[in-house]
Amino acid sequence: MSYYIDEDHSFYRDLAEKITNIVHNKEFNSLQSELEILYLKLGFEKPKKHAFQDALYSFLVQEERLLPVKAY
């Protein structure tokens, strides 16, 4: 029996690892909490969801900027 691994398998596996490392990061949790408090005060609909999304986005962008630039 042979197995087929999708061509995007490595990308998604690496992305899942990045996200896991981020959401278990103390600084991420702190930022998410701060954003949630701010969003509650500002009257955002679903402040918890937006806080998580914005904190995750921030950490993903930060991580990508730390990677070496590829020159082609």
mmCIF file as Biopython writes it, N, C-alpha, C and O atoms, coordinates in Angstrom:
data_model
#
loop_
_atom_site.group_PDB
_atom_site.id
_atom_site.type_symbol
_atom_site.label_atom_id
_atom_site.label_alt_id
_atom_site.label_comp_id
_atom_site.label_asym_id
_atom_site.label_entity_id
_atom_site.label_seq_id
_atom_site.pdbx_PDB_ins_code
_atom_site.Cartn_x
_atom_site.Cartn_y
_atom_site.Cartn_z
_atom_site.occupancy
_atom_site.B_iso_or_equiv
_atom_site.auth_seq_id
_atom_site.auth_asym_id
_atom_site.pdbx_PDB_model_num
ATOM 1   N N  . MET A ? 1  ? 0.850   -1.170 0.000  1.0 0.0 1  A 1 
ATOM 2   C CA . MET A ? 1  ? 0.000   0.000  0.000  1.0 0.0 1  A 1 
ATOM 3   C C  . MET A ? 1  ? 0.898   1.236  0.000  1.0 0.0 1  A 1 
ATOM 4   O O  . MET A ? 1  ? 1.811   1.340  0.818  1.0 0.0 1  A 1 
ATOM 5   N N  . SER A ? 2  ? 0.646   2.152  -0.895 1.0 0.0 2  A 1 
ATOM 6   C CA . SER A ? 2  ? 1.438   3.380  -0.942 1.0 0.0 2  A 1 
ATOM 7   C C  . SER A ? 2  ? 0.602   4.554  -0.448 1.0 0.0 2  A 1 
ATOM 8   O O  . SER A ? 2  ? -0.625  4.561  -0.549 1.0 0.0 2  A 1 
ATOM 9   N N  . TYR A ? 3  ? 1.296   5.525  0.081  1.0 0.0 3  A 1 
ATOM 10  C CA . TYR A ? 3  ? 0.633   6.714  0.599  1.0 0.0 3  A 1 
ATOM 11  C C  . TYR A ? 3  ? 1.011   7.910  -0.258 1.0 0.0 3  A 1 
ATOM 12  O O  . TYR A ? 3  ? 2.134   8.017  -0.751 1.0 0.0 3  A 1 
ATOM 13  N N  . TYR A ? 4  ? 0.066   8.789  -0.420 1.0 0.0 4  A 1 
ATOM 14  C CA . TYR A ? 4  ? 0.310   10.021 -1.166 1.0 0.0 4  A 1 
ATOM 15  C C  . TYR A ? 4  ? 0.323   11.184 -0.179 1.0 0.0 4  A 1 
ATOM 16  O O  . TYR A ? 4  ? -0.632  11.383 0.572  1.0 0.0 4  A 1 
ATOM 17  N N  . ILE A ? 5  ? 1.377   11.925 -0.186 1.0 0.0 5  A 1 
ATOM 18  C CA . ILE A ? 5  ? 1.454   13.113 0.651  1.0 0.0 5  A 1 
ATOM 19  C C  . ILE A ? 5  ? 1.263   14.313 -0.263 1.0 0.0 5  A 1 
ATOM 20  O O  . ILE A ? 5  ? 2.003   14.506 -1.228 1.0 0.0 5  A 1 
ATOM 21  N N  . ASP A ? 6  ? 0.273   15.100 0.055  1.0 0.0 6  A 1 
ATOM 22  C CA . ASP A ? 6  ? -0.052  16.285 -0.719 1.0 0.0 6  A 1 
ATOM 23  C C  . ASP A ? 6  ? 1.177   17.180 -0.841 1.0 0.0 6  A 1 
ATOM 24  O O  . ASP A ? 6  ? 1.997   17.243 0.076  1.0 0.0 6  A 1 
ATOM 25  N N  . GLU A ? 7  ? 1.304   17.865 -1.961 1.0 0.0 7  A 1 
ATOM 26  C CA . GLU A ? 7  ? 2.471   18.728 -2.184 1.0 0.0 7  A 1 
ATOM 27  C C  . GLU A ? 7  ? 2.558   19.868 -1.167 1.0 0.0 7  A 1 
ATOM 28  O O  . GLU A ? 7  ? 3.638   20.415 -0.947 1.0 0.0 7  A 1 
ATOM 29  N N  . ASP A ? 8  ? 1.447   20.224 -0.555 1.0 0.0 8  A 1 
ATOM 30  C CA . ASP A ? 8  ? 1.432   21.291 0.448  1.0 0.0 8  A 1 
ATOM 31  C C  . ASP A ? 8  ? 1.593   20.756 1.869  1.0 0.0 8  A 1 
ATOM 32  O O  . ASP A ? 8  ? 1.520   21.519 2.832  1.0 0.0 8  A 1 
ATOM 33  N N  . HIS A ? 9  ? 1.810   19.460 2.000  1.0 0.0 9  A 1 
ATOM 34  C CA . HIS A ? 9  ? 1.898   18.823 3.314  1.0 0.0 9  A 1 
ATOM 35  C C  . HIS A ? 9  ? 2.932   19.510 4.216  1.0 0.0 9  A 1 
ATOM 36  O O  . HIS A ? 9  ? 2.628   19.850 5.360  1.0 0.0 9  A 1 
ATOM 37  N N  . SER A ? 10 ? 4.124   19.707 3.717  1.0 0.0 10 A 1 
ATOM 38  C CA . SER A ? 10 ? 5.192   20.310 4.521  1.0 0.0 10 A 1 
ATOM 39  C C  . SER A ? 10 ? 4.827   21.722 4.960  1.0 0.0 10 A 1 
ATOM 40  O O  . SER A ? 10 ? 5.072   22.104 6.104  1.0 0.0 10 A 1 
ATOM 41  N N  . PHE A ? 11 ? 4.244   22.492 4.056  1.0 0.0 11 A 1 
ATOM 42  C CA . PHE A ? 11 ? 3.846   23.863 4.379  1.0 0.0 11 A 1 
ATOM 43  C C  . PHE A ? 11 ? 2.849   23.875 5.529  1.0 0.0 11 A 1 
ATOM 44  O O  . PHE A ? 11 ? 3.019   24.623 6.492  1.0 0.0 11 A 1 
ATOM 45  N N  . TYR A ? 12 ? 1.808   23.050 5.434  1.0 0.0 12 A 1 
ATOM 46  C CA . TYR A ? 12 ? 0.774   23.037 6.473  1.0 0.0 12 A 1 
ATOM 47  C C  . TYR A ? 12 ? 1.275   22.432 7.776  1.0 0.0 12 A 1 
ATOM 48  O O  . TYR A ? 12 ? 0.864   22.872 8.850  1.0 0.0 12 A 1 
ATOM 49  N N  . ARG A ? 13 ? 2.144   21.446 7.711  1.0 0.0 13 A 1 
ATOM 50  C CA . ARG A ? 13 ? 2.730   20.872 8.920  1.0 0.0 13 A 1 
ATOM 51  C C  . ARG A ? 13 ? 3.566   21.933 9.640  1.0 0.0 13 A 1 
ATOM 52  O O  . ARG A ? 13 ? 3.481   22.079 10.859 1.0 0.0 13 A 1 
ATOM 53  N N  . ASP A ? 14 ? 4.373   22.669 8.872  1.0 0.0 14 A 1 
ATOM 54  C CA . ASP A ? 14 ? 5.195   23.729 9.458  1.0 0.0 14 A 1 
ATOM 55  C C  . ASP A ? 14 ? 4.328   24.852 10.015 1.0 0.0 14 A 1 
ATOM 56  O O  . ASP A ? 14 ? 4.626   25.393 11.079 1.0 0.0 14 A 1 
ATOM 57  N N  . LEU A ? 15 ? 3.264   25.206 9.311  1.0 0.0 15 A 1 
ATOM 58  C CA . LEU A ? 15 ? 2.352   26.244 9.778  1.0 0.0 15 A 1 
ATOM 59  C C  . LEU A ? 15 ? 1.680   25.826 11.083 1.0 0.0 15 A 1 
ATOM 60  O O  . LEU A ? 15 ? 1.554   26.629 12.007 1.0 0.0 15 A 1 
ATOM 61  N N  . ALA A ? 16 ? 1.253   24.577 11.152 1.0 0.0 16 A 1 
ATOM 62  C CA . ALA A ? 16 ? 0.628   24.068 12.378 1.0 0.0 16 A 1 
ATOM 63  C C  . ALA A ? 16 ? 1.615   24.122 13.546 1.0 0.0 16 A 1 
ATOM 64  O O  . ALA A ? 16 ? 1.226   24.446 14.669 1.0 0.0 16 A 1 
ATOM 65  N N  . GLU A ? 17 ? 2.869   23.813 13.294 1.0 0.0 17 A 1 
ATOM 66  C CA . GLU A ? 17 ? 3.882   23.882 14.343 1.0 0.0 17 A 1 
ATOM 67  C C  . GLU A ? 17 ? 4.099   25.326 14.794 1.0 0.0 17 A 1 
ATOM 68  O O  . GLU A ? 17 ? 4.205   25.588 15.992 1.0 0.0 17 A 1 
ATOM 69  N N  . LYS A ? 18 ? 4.165   26.259 13.853 1.0 0.0 18 A 1 
ATOM 70  C CA . LYS A ? 18 ? 4.328   27.674 14.193 1.0 0.0 18 A 1 
ATOM 71  C C  . LYS A ? 18 ? 3.168   28.159 15.061 1.0 0.0 18 A 1 
ATOM 72  O O  . LYS A ? 18 ? 3.376   28.816 16.081 1.0 0.0 18 A 1 
ATOM 73  N N  . ILE A ? 19 ? 1.957   27.831 14.649 1.0 0.0 19 A 1 
ATOM 74  C CA . ILE A ? 19 ? 0.769   28.277 15.382 1.0 0.0 19 A 1 
ATOM 75  C C  . ILE A ? 19 ? 0.748   27.672 16.776 1.0 0.0 19 A 1 
ATOM 76  O O  . ILE A ? 19 ? 0.422   28.358 17.745 1.0 0.0 19 A 1 
ATOM 77  N N  . THR A ? 20 ? 1.090   26.398 16.888 1.0 0.0 20 A 1 
ATOM 78  C CA . THR A ? 20 ? 1.130   25.740 18.193 1.0 0.0 20 A 1 
ATOM 79  C C  . THR A ? 20 ? 2.137   26.419 19.118 1.0 0.0 20 A 1 
ATOM 80  O O  . THR A ? 20 ? 1.848   26.667 20.288 1.0 0.0 20 A 1 
ATOM 81  N N  . ASN A ? 21 ? 3.314   26.716 18.585 1.0 0.0 21 A 1 
ATOM 82  C CA . ASN A ? 21 ? 4.333   27.388 19.391 1.0 0.0 21 A 1 
ATOM 83  C C  . ASN A ? 21 ? 3.887   28.784 19.806 1.0 0.0 21 A 1 
ATOM 84  O O  . ASN A ? 21 ? 4.180   29.229 20.915 1.0 0.0 21 A 1 
ATOM 85  N N  . ILE A ? 22 ? 3.188   29.464 18.929 1.0 0.0 22 A 1 
ATOM 86  C CA . ILE A ? 22 ? 2.719   30.813 19.231 1.0 0.0 22 A 1 
ATOM 87  C C  . ILE A ? 22 ? 1.662   30.796 20.326 1.0 0.0 22 A 1 
ATOM 88  O O  . ILE A ? 22 ? 1.780   31.533 21.305 1.0 0.0 22 A 1 
ATOM 89  N N  . VAL A ? 23 ? 0.626   29.964 20.177 1.0 0.0 23 A 1 
ATOM 90  C CA . VAL A ? 23 ? -0.487  30.006 21.132 1.0 0.0 23 A 1 
ATOM 91  C C  . VAL A ? 23 ? -0.100  29.483 22.521 1.0 0.0 23 A 1 
ATOM 92  O O  . VAL A ? 23 ? -0.828  29.691 23.492 1.0 0.0 23 A 1 
ATOM 93  N N  . HIS A ? 24 ? 1.030   28.816 22.607 1.0 0.0 24 A 1 
ATOM 94  C CA . HIS A ? 24 ? 1.513   28.359 23.913 1.0 0.0 24 A 1 
ATOM 95  C C  . HIS A ? 24 ? 2.621   29.266 24.446 1.0 0.0 24 A 1 
ATOM 96  O O  . HIS A ? 24 ? 3.365   28.896 25.354 1.0 0.0 24 A 1 
ATOM 97  N N  . ASN A ? 25 ? 2.714   30.448 23.868 1.0 0.0 25 A 1 
ATOM 98  C CA . ASN A ? 25 ? 3.721   31.424 24.252 1.0 0.0 25 A 1 
ATOM 99  C C  . ASN A ? 25 ? 3.127   32.404 25.262 1.0 0.0 25 A 1 
ATOM 100 O O  . ASN A ? 25 ? 2.031   32.926 25.061 1.0 0.0 25 A 1 
ATOM 101 N N  . LYS A ? 26 ? 3.851   32.645 26.335 1.0 0.0 26 A 1 
ATOM 102 C CA . LYS A ? 26 ? 3.381   33.539 27.394 1.0 0.0 26 A 1 
ATOM 103 C C  . LYS A ? 26 ? 3.112   34.953 26.867 1.0 0.0 26 A 1 
ATOM 104 O O  . LYS A ? 26 ? 2.121   35.578 27.244 1.0 0.0 26 A 1 
ATOM 105 N N  . GLU A ? 27 ? 3.983   35.451 26.004 1.0 0.0 27 A 1 
ATOM 106 C CA . GLU A ? 27 ? 3.816   36.795 25.448 1.0 0.0 27 A 1 
ATOM 107 C C  . GLU A ? 27 ? 2.568   36.879 24.554 1.0 0.0 27 A 1 
ATOM 108 O O  . GLU A ? 27 ? 1.870   37.893 24.542 1.0 0.0 27 A 1 
ATOM 109 N N  . PHE A ? 28 ? 2.302   35.812 23.818 1.0 0.0 28 A 1 
ATOM 110 C CA . PHE A ? 28 ? 1.107   35.779 22.976 1.0 0.0 28 A 1 
ATOM 111 C C  . PHE A ? 28 ? -0.140  35.880 23.843 1.0 0.0 28 A 1 
ATOM 112 O O  . PHE A ? 28 ? -1.052  36.652 23.548 1.0 0.0 28 A 1 
ATOM 113 N N  . ASN A ? 29 ? -0.174  35.096 24.910 1.0 0.0 29 A 1 
ATOM 114 C CA . ASN A ? 29 ? -1.337  35.103 25.798 1.0 0.0 29 A 1 
ATOM 115 C C  . ASN A ? 29 ? -1.536  36.467 26.452 1.0 0.0 29 A 1 
ATOM 116 O O  . ASN A ? 29 ? -2.667  36.914 26.644 1.0 0.0 29 A 1 
ATOM 117 N N  . SER A ? 30 ? -0.441  37.115 26.787 1.0 0.0 30 A 1 
ATOM 118 C CA . SER A ? 30 ? -0.505  38.440 27.382 1.0 0.0 30 A 1 
ATOM 119 C C  . SER A ? 30 ? -1.071  39.454 26.388 1.0 0.0 30 A 1 
ATOM 120 O O  . SER A ? 30 ? -1.953  40.241 26.731 1.0 0.0 30 A 1 
ATOM 121 N N  . LEU A ? 31 ? -0.562  39.430 25.156 1.0 0.0 31 A 1 
ATOM 122 C CA . LEU A ? 31 ? -1.064  40.336 24.122 1.0 0.0 31 A 1 
ATOM 123 C C  . LEU A ? 31 ? -2.536  40.082 23.852 1.0 0.0 31 A 1 
ATOM 124 O O  . LEU A ? 31 ? -3.321  41.024 23.743 1.0 0.0 31 A 1 
ATOM 125 N N  . GLN A ? 32 ? -2.912  38.825 23.744 1.0 0.0 32 A 1 
ATOM 126 C CA . GLN A ? 32 ? -4.312  38.489 23.488 1.0 0.0 32 A 1 
ATOM 127 C C  . GLN A ? 32 ? -5.216  39.036 24.592 1.0 0.0 32 A 1 
ATOM 128 O O  . GLN A ? 32 ? -6.281  39.584 24.307 1.0 0.0 32 A 1 
ATOM 129 N N  . SER A ? 33 ? -4.800  38.893 25.839 1.0 0.0 33 A 1 
ATOM 130 C CA . SER A ? 33 ? -5.594  39.402 26.963 1.0 0.0 33 A 1 
ATOM 131 C C  . SER A ? 33 ? -5.721  40.919 26.916 1.0 0.0 33 A 1 
ATOM 132 O O  . SER A ? 33 ? -6.803  41.466 27.130 1.0 0.0 33 A 1 
ATOM 133 N N  . GLU A ? 34 ? -4.608  41.595 26.633 1.0 0.0 34 A 1 
ATOM 134 C CA . GLU A ? 34 ? -4.640  43.053 26.543 1.0 0.0 34 A 1 
ATOM 135 C C  . GLU A ? 34 ? -5.567  43.524 25.420 1.0 0.0 34 A 1 
ATOM 136 O O  . GLU A ? 34 ? -6.346  44.462 25.591 1.0 0.0 34 A 1 
ATOM 137 N N  . LEU A ? 35 ? -5.469  42.862 24.284 1.0 0.0 35 A 1 
ATOM 138 C CA . LEU A ? 35 ? -6.325  43.231 23.155 1.0 0.0 35 A 1 
ATOM 139 C C  . LEU A ? 35 ? -7.795  42.976 23.466 1.0 0.0 35 A 1 
ATOM 140 O O  . LEU A ? 35 ? -8.658  43.776 23.105 1.0 0.0 35 A 1 
ATOM 141 N N  . GLU A ? 36 ? -8.077  41.870 24.132 1.0 0.0 36 A 1 
ATOM 142 C CA . GLU A ? 36 ? -9.463  41.550 24.468 1.0 0.0 36 A 1 
ATOM 143 C C  . GLU A ? 36 ? -10.062 42.619 25.387 1.0 0.0 36 A 1 
ATOM 144 O O  . GLU A ? 36 ? -11.205 43.033 25.196 1.0 0.0 36 A 1 
ATOM 145 N N  . ILE A ? 37 ? -9.296  43.060 26.377 1.0 0.0 37 A 1 
ATOM 146 C CA . ILE A ? 37 ? -9.769  44.124 27.275 1.0 0.0 37 A 1 
ATOM 147 C C  . ILE A ? 37 ? -10.027 45.403 26.484 1.0 0.0 37 A 1 
ATOM 148 O O  . ILE A ? 37 ? -11.053 46.058 26.666 1.0 0.0 37 A 1 
ATOM 149 N N  . LEU A ? 38 ? -9.100  45.749 25.615 1.0 0.0 38 A 1 
ATOM 150 C CA . LEU A ? 38 ? -9.253  46.948 24.789 1.0 0.0 38 A 1 
ATOM 151 C C  . LEU A ? 38 ? -10.472 46.841 23.883 1.0 0.0 38 A 1 
ATOM 152 O O  . LEU A ? 38 ? -11.255 47.783 23.770 1.0 0.0 38 A 1 
ATOM 153 N N  . TYR A ? 39 ? -10.626 45.693 23.241 1.0 0.0 39 A 1 
ATOM 154 C CA . TYR A ? 39 ? -11.747 45.507 22.312 1.0 0.0 39 A 1 
ATOM 155 C C  . TYR A ? 39 ? -13.093 45.505 23.038 1.0 0.0 39 A 1 
ATOM 156 O O  . TYR A ? 39 ? -14.096 45.966 22.493 1.0 0.0 39 A 1 
ATOM 157 N N  . LEU A ? 40 ? -13.112 44.989 24.262 1.0 0.0 40 A 1 
ATOM 158 C CA . LEU A ? 40 ? -14.336 45.058 25.070 1.0 0.0 40 A 1 
ATOM 159 C C  . LEU A ? 40 ? -14.710 46.507 25.345 1.0 0.0 40 A 1 
ATOM 160 O O  . LEU A ? 40 ? -15.870 46.895 25.205 1.0 0.0 40 A 1 
ATOM 161 N N  . LYS A ? 41 ? -13.715 47.307 25.739 1.0 0.0 41 A 1 
ATOM 162 C CA . LYS A ? 41 ? -13.948 48.725 26.023 1.0 0.0 41 A 1 
ATOM 163 C C  . LYS A ? 41 ? -14.420 49.479 24.784 1.0 0.0 41 A 1 
ATOM 164 O O  . LYS A ? 41 ? -15.229 50.402 24.879 1.0 0.0 41 A 1 
ATOM 165 N N  . LEU A ? 42 ? -13.907 49.076 23.616 1.0 0.0 42 A 1 
ATOM 166 C CA . LEU A ? 42 ? -14.267 49.748 22.372 1.0 0.0 42 A 1 
ATOM 167 C C  . LEU A ? 42 ? -15.578 49.238 21.781 1.0 0.0 42 A 1 
ATOM 168 O O  . LEU A ? 42 ? -16.059 49.765 20.777 1.0 0.0 42 A 1 
ATOM 169 N N  . GLY A ? 43 ? -16.153 48.212 22.405 1.0 0.0 43 A 1 
ATOM 170 C CA . GLY A ? 43 ? -17.447 47.699 21.959 1.0 0.0 43 A 1 
ATOM 171 C C  . GLY A ? 43 ? -17.392 46.800 20.728 1.0 0.0 43 A 1 
ATOM 172 O O  . GLY A ? 43 ? -18.368 46.704 19.983 1.0 0.0 43 A 1 
ATOM 173 N N  . PHE A ? 44 ? -16.259 46.146 20.514 1.0 0.0 44 A 1 
ATOM 174 C CA . PHE A ? 44 ? -16.153 45.227 19.387 1.0 0.0 44 A 1 
ATOM 175 C C  . PHE A ? 44 ? -17.146 44.081 19.543 1.0 0.0 44 A 1 
ATOM 176 O O  . PHE A ? 44 ? -17.405 43.625 20.656 1.0 0.0 44 A 1 
ATOM 177 N N  . GLU A ? 45 ? -17.692 43.627 18.443 1.0 0.0 45 A 1 
ATOM 178 C CA . GLU A ? 45 ? -18.493 42.415 18.457 1.0 0.0 45 A 1 
ATOM 179 C C  . GLU A ? 45 ? -17.493 41.248 18.454 1.0 0.0 45 A 1 
ATOM 180 O O  . GLU A ? 45 ? -16.559 41.244 17.653 1.0 0.0 45 A 1 
ATOM 181 N N  . LYS A ? 46 ? -17.675 40.285 19.319 1.0 0.0 46 A 1 
ATOM 182 C CA . LYS A ? 46 ? -16.783 39.134 19.473 1.0 0.0 46 A 1 
ATOM 183 C C  . LYS A ? 46 ? -15.344 39.566 19.777 1.0 0.0 46 A 1 
ATOM 184 O O  . LYS A ? 46 ? -14.429 39.238 19.022 1.0 0.0 46 A 1 
ATOM 185 N N  . PRO A ? 47 ? -15.141 40.297 20.874 1.0 0.0 47 A 1 
ATOM 186 C CA . PRO A ? 47 ? -13.795 40.801 21.199 1.0 0.0 47 A 1 
ATOM 187 C C  . PRO A ? 47 ? -12.763 39.697 21.412 1.0 0.0 47 A 1 
ATOM 188 O O  . PRO A ? 47 ? -11.594 39.869 21.068 1.0 0.0 47 A 1 
ATOM 189 N N  . LYS A ? 48 ? -13.184 38.567 21.975 1.0 0.0 48 A 1 
ATOM 190 C CA . LYS A ? 48 ? -12.252 37.463 22.215 1.0 0.0 48 A 1 
ATOM 191 C C  . LYS A ? 48 ? -11.719 36.908 20.896 1.0 0.0 48 A 1 
ATOM 192 O O  . LYS A ? 48 ? -10.524 36.642 20.763 1.0 0.0 48 A 1 
ATOM 193 N N  . LYS A ? 49 ? -12.599 36.738 19.941 1.0 0.0 49 A 1 
ATOM 194 C CA . LYS A ? 49 ? -12.207 36.216 18.626 1.0 0.0 49 A 1 
ATOM 195 C C  . LYS A ? 49 ? -11.265 37.190 17.925 1.0 0.0 49 A 1 
ATOM 196 O O  . LYS A ? 49 ? -10.243 36.776 17.378 1.0 0.0 49 A 1 
ATOM 197 N N  . HIS A ? 50 ? -11.597 38.468 17.938 1.0 0.0 50 A 1 
ATOM 198 C CA . HIS A ? 50 ? -10.762 39.468 17.278 1.0 0.0 50 A 1 
ATOM 199 C C  . HIS A ? 50 ? -9.403  39.597 17.961 1.0 0.0 50 A 1 
ATOM 200 O O  . HIS A ? 50 ? -8.385  39.781 17.294 1.0 0.0 50 A 1 
ATOM 201 N N  . ALA A ? 51 ? -9.387  39.502 19.276 1.0 0.0 51 A 1 
ATOM 202 C CA . ALA A ? 51 ? -8.131  39.589 20.015 1.0 0.0 51 A 1 
ATOM 203 C C  . ALA A ? 51 ? -7.218  38.418 19.661 1.0 0.0 51 A 1 
ATOM 204 O O  . ALA A ? 51 ? -6.021  38.602 19.441 1.0 0.0 51 A 1 
ATOM 205 N N  . PHE A ? 52 ? -7.781  37.225 19.606 1.0 0.0 52 A 1 
ATOM 206 C CA . PHE A ? 52 ? -6.993  36.048 19.229 1.0 0.0 52 A 1 
ATOM 207 C C  . PHE A ? 52 ? -6.463  36.209 17.810 1.0 0.0 52 A 1 
ATOM 208 O O  . PHE A ? 52 ? -5.281  35.977 17.555 1.0 0.0 52 A 1 
ATOM 209 N N  . GLN A ? 53 ? -7.320  36.599 16.902 1.0 0.0 53 A 1 
ATOM 210 C CA . GLN A ? 53 ? -6.942  36.738 15.493 1.0 0.0 53 A 1 
ATOM 211 C C  . GLN A ? 53 ? -5.834  37.785 15.322 1.0 0.0 53 A 1 
ATOM 212 O O  . GLN A ? 53 ? -4.855  37.542 14.616 1.0 0.0 53 A 1 
ATOM 213 N N  . ASP A ? 54 ? -5.987  38.931 15.958 1.0 0.0 54 A 1 
ATOM 214 C CA . ASP A ? 54 ? -5.003  39.998 15.812 1.0 0.0 54 A 1 
ATOM 215 C C  . ASP A ? 54 ? -3.673  39.643 16.474 1.0 0.0 54 A 1 
ATOM 216 O O  . ASP A ? 54 ? -2.612  39.961 15.938 1.0 0.0 54 A 1 
ATOM 217 N N  . ALA A ? 55 ? -3.720  38.992 17.624 1.0 0.0 55 A 1 
ATOM 218 C CA . ALA A ? 55 ? -2.490  38.572 18.292 1.0 0.0 55 A 1 
ATOM 219 C C  . ALA A ? 55 ? -1.773  37.508 17.459 1.0 0.0 55 A 1 
ATOM 220 O O  . ALA A ? 55 ? -0.552  37.554 17.310 1.0 0.0 55 A 1 
ATOM 221 N N  . LEU A ? 56 ? -2.522  36.561 16.925 1.0 0.0 56 A 1 
ATOM 222 C CA . LEU A ? 56 ? -1.925  35.517 16.090 1.0 0.0 56 A 1 
ATOM 223 C C  . LEU A ? 56 ? -1.294  36.127 14.847 1.0 0.0 56 A 1 
ATOM 224 O O  . LEU A ? 56 ? -0.171  35.782 14.480 1.0 0.0 56 A 1 
ATOM 225 N N  . TYR A ? 57 ? -2.012  37.027 14.207 1.0 0.0 57 A 1 
ATOM 226 C CA . TYR A ? 57 ? -1.487  37.698 13.014 1.0 0.0 57 A 1 
ATOM 227 C C  . TYR A ? 57 ? -0.177  38.416 13.352 1.0 0.0 57 A 1 
ATOM 228 O O  . TYR A ? 57 ? 0.800   38.321 12.609 1.0 0.0 57 A 1 
ATOM 229 N N  . SER A ? 58 ? -0.167  39.123 14.461 1.0 0.0 58 A 1 
ATOM 230 C CA . SER A ? 58 ? 1.014   39.866 14.873 1.0 0.0 58 A 1 
ATOM 231 C C  . SER A ? 58 ? 2.219   38.942 15.058 1.0 0.0 58 A 1 
ATOM 232 O O  . SER A ? 58 ? 3.320   39.253 14.604 1.0 0.0 58 A 1 
ATOM 233 N N  . PHE A ? 59 ? 2.010   37.824 15.716 1.0 0.0 59 A 1 
ATOM 234 C CA . PHE A ? 59 ? 3.116   36.907 15.961 1.0 0.0 59 A 1 
ATOM 235 C C  . PHE A ? 59 ? 3.570   36.196 14.690 1.0 0.0 59 A 1 
ATOM 236 O O  . PHE A ? 59 ? 4.763   35.944 14.517 1.0 0.0 59 A 1 
ATOM 237 N N  . LEU A ? 60 ? 2.641   35.871 13.807 1.0 0.0 60 A 1 
ATOM 238 C CA . LEU A ? 60 ? 3.029   35.236 12.540 1.0 0.0 60 A 1 
ATOM 239 C C  . LEU A ? 60 ? 3.865   36.189 11.696 1.0 0.0 60 A 1 
ATOM 240 O O  . LEU A ? 60 ? 4.880   35.790 11.124 1.0 0.0 60 A 1 
ATOM 241 N N  . VAL A ? 61 ? 3.445   37.438 11.620 1.0 0.0 61 A 1 
ATOM 242 C CA . VAL A ? 61 ? 4.196   38.430 10.851 1.0 0.0 61 A 1 
ATOM 243 C C  . VAL A ? 61 ? 5.575   38.635 11.472 1.0 0.0 61 A 1 
ATOM 244 O O  . VAL A ? 61 ? 6.577   38.707 10.761 1.0 0.0 61 A 1 
ATOM 245 N N  . GLN A ? 62 ? 5.619   38.728 12.784 1.0 0.0 62 A 1 
ATOM 246 C CA . GLN A ? 62 ? 6.890   38.910 13.481 1.0 0.0 62 A 1 
ATOM 247 C C  . GLN A ? 62 ? 7.822   37.744 13.186 1.0 0.0 62 A 1 
ATOM 248 O O  . GLN A ? 62 ? 9.011   37.952 12.945 1.0 0.0 62 A 1 
ATOM 249 N N  . GLU A ? 63 ? 7.310   36.540 13.202 1.0 0.0 63 A 1 
ATOM 250 C CA . GLU A ? 63 ? 8.139   35.361 12.952 1.0 0.0 63 A 1 
ATOM 251 C C  . GLU A ? 63 ? 8.645   35.360 11.518 1.0 0.0 63 A 1 
ATOM 252 O O  . GLU A ? 63 ? 9.805   35.025 11.276 1.0 0.0 63 A 1 
ATOM 253 N N  . GLU A ? 64 ? 7.808   35.722 10.572 1.0 0.0 64 A 1 
ATOM 254 C CA . GLU A ? 64 ? 8.217   35.743 9.173  1.0 0.0 64 A 1 
ATOM 255 C C  . GLU A ? 64 ? 9.316   36.774 8.934  1.0 0.0 64 A 1 
ATOM 256 O O  . GLU A ? 64 ? 10.208  36.550 8.116  1.0 0.0 64 A 1 
ATOM 257 N N  . ARG A ? 65 ? 9.259   37.890 9.635  1.0 0.0 65 A 1 
ATOM 258 C CA . ARG A ? 65 ? 10.273  38.920 9.475  1.0 0.0 65 A 1 
ATOM 259 C C  . ARG A ? 65 ? 11.612  38.498 10.041 1.0 0.0 65 A 1 
ATOM 260 O O  . ARG A ? 65 ? 12.643  39.052 9.658  1.0 0.0 65 A 1 
ATOM 261 N N  . LEU A ? 66 ? 11.621  37.531 10.942 1.0 0.0 66 A 1 
ATOM 262 C CA . LEU A ? 66 ? 12.859  37.061 11.534 1.0 0.0 66 A 1 
ATOM 263 C C  . LEU A ? 66 ? 13.574  36.026 10.651 1.0 0.0 66 A 1 
ATOM 264 O O  . LEU A ? 66 ? 14.745  35.715 10.867 1.0 0.0 66 A 1 
ATOM 265 N N  . LEU A ? 67 ? 12.852  35.504 9.661  1.0 0.0 67 A 1 
ATOM 266 C CA . LEU A ? 67 ? 13.458  34.509 8.770  1.0 0.0 67 A 1 
ATOM 267 C C  . LEU A ? 67 ? 14.415  35.189 7.810  1.0 0.0 67 A 1 
ATOM 268 O O  . LEU A ? 67 ? 14.212  36.349 7.452  1.0 0.0 67 A 1 
ATOM 269 N N  . PRO A ? 68 ? 15.441  34.493 7.393  1.0 0.0 68 A 1 
ATOM 270 C CA . PRO A ? 68 ? 16.369  35.071 6.426  1.0 0.0 68 A 1 
ATOM 271 C C  . PRO A ? 68 ? 15.664  35.346 5.093  1.0 0.0 68 A 1 
ATOM 272 O O  . PRO A ? 68 ? 14.798  34.582 4.664  1.0 0.0 68 A 1 
ATOM 273 N N  . VAL A ? 69 ? 16.041  36.420 4.468  1.0 0.0 69 A 1 
ATOM 274 C CA . VAL A ? 69 ? 15.434  36.804 3.189  1.0 0.0 69 A 1 
ATOM 275 C C  . VAL A ? 69 ? 16.018  35.918 2.104  1.0 0.0 69 A 1 
ATOM 276 O O  . VAL A ? 69 ? 17.222  35.660 2.073  1.0 0.0 69 A 1 
ATOM 277 N N  . LYS A ? 70 ? 15.150  35.455 1.215  1.0 0.0 70 A 1 
ATOM 278 C CA . LYS A ? 70 ? 15.595  34.626 0.100  1.0 0.0 70 A 1 
ATOM 279 C C  . LYS A ? 70 ? 15.893  35.519 -1.098 1.0 0.0 70 A 1 
ATOM 280 O O  . LYS A ? 70 ? 15.064  36.339 -1.495 1.0 0.0 70 A 1 
ATOM 281 N N  . ALA A ? 71 ? 17.061  35.356 -1.660 1.0 0.0 71 A 1 
ATOM 282 C CA . ALA A ? 71 ? 17.424  36.114 -2.863 1.0 0.0 71 A 1 
ATOM 283 C C  . ALA A ? 71 ? 17.338  35.186 -4.061 1.0 0.0 71 A 1 
ATOM 284 O O  . ALA A ? 71 ? 17.892  34.086 -4.049 1.0 0.0 71 A 1 
ATOM 285 N N  . TYR A ? 72 ? 16.650  35.628 -5.075 1.0 0.0 72 A 1 
ATOM 286 C CA . TYR A ? 72 ? 16.502  34.790 -6.274 1.0 0.0 72 A 1 
ATOM 287 C C  . TYR A ? 72 ? 17.270  35.400 -7.431 1.0 0.0 72 A 1 
ATOM 288 O O  . TYR A ? 72 ? 17.273  34.848 -8.531 1.0 0.0 72 A 1 
#
